[in-house]
Amino acid sequence: MKIIVYGSGCAKCKKLFELTKTAAKELRIKQEIKYVTGNKAMQKIIELGAMQSPVLAVGDKIVMTGFTPDLSKIKKLIQNSLSD
């Protein structure tokens, strides 16, 4: 299953990407975490129905929009999405 951070490339988007990589590593998830920026990211954010960025998606499902510096919350969101 894909784990992707979509964002504009701003500091918050980059921070979410770094936190997501850390969360995946701590959860021993082997999938590559992708970071998509620019027009392609904005198109996908709209396609997924989000109204703000950054977006954390597991598979093609949004698990979080906006930004949270809370590593434990990101880990929980990933775990819950992978177990669905």
C-alpha positions in Angstrom: 0.0 0.0 0.0 1.3 3.5 -0.9 1.9 6.1 1.7 2.1 9.6 0.1 2.4 13.1 1.4 1.0 15.7 -1.1 1.9 19.3 -0.6 3.0 22.6 -2.1 6.6 22.2 -1.0 6.3 24.5 2.0 8.0 24.0 5.3 4.9 22.3 6.9 4.7 19.9 4.0 8.3 19.0 4.2 8.0 18.5 8.0 5.0 16.2 7.5 7.0 14.2 5.0 9.9 13.8 7.5 7.6 12.9 10.3 5.8 10.3 8.2 9.1 8.7 7.2 10.1 8.6 10.9 6.7 7.1 11.8 7.0 4.4 9.1 10.5 3.5 10.2 9.4 3.2 13.8 6.5 1.0 12.7 8.9 -1.1 10.6 6.9 -0.4 7.5 8.9 -1.3 4.4 6.9 0.7 1.8 8.6 3.8 0.3 7.1 7.0 1.6 6.6 9.4 -1.4 6.4 13.1 -1.4 4.6 14.7 -4.3 4.7 18.5 -4.8 3.8 21.1 -7.3 0.9 21.1 -9.8 0.7 17.3 -9.7 0.2 17.4 -5.9 -2.4 20.1 -6.1 -4.4 18.2 -8.7 -4.3 15.0 -6.6 -5.3 17.0 -3.4 -8.4 18.3 -5.3 -9.1 14.9 -6.8 -9.1 13.3 -3.3 -11.5 16.0 -2.1 -9.2 17.8 0.3 -9.5 21.5 0.8 -6.1 22.2 2.3 -2.6 20.8 2.3 -0.5 19.0 3.2 -2.3 15.7 2.8 -1.2 12.4 4.1 -2.7 9.5 2.1 -2.5 5.8 2.6 -3.5 4.0 -0.5 -5.8 6.5 -2.2 -7.5 7.4 1.1 -6.9 10.7 2.9 -5.9 10.0 6.5 -5.0 13.6 7.4 -5.1 17.1 6.0 -3.4 20.1 7.4 -0.4 19.6 9.6 0.4 18.0 12.9 3.8 17.9 14.5 2.6 14.9 16.6 4.5 11.8 15.6 2.3 9.5 17.7 -0.8 10.7 15.9 0.8 10.1 12.5 1.8 6.6 13.6 -1.7 5.8 14.8 -3.3 7.1 11.5 -0.9 4.9 9.5 -1.5 1.9 11.6 -5.3 2.3 11.5 -5.2 2.7 7.7 -3.1 -0.3 7.1 -5.3 -2.5 9.3 -8.5 -1.5 7.4 
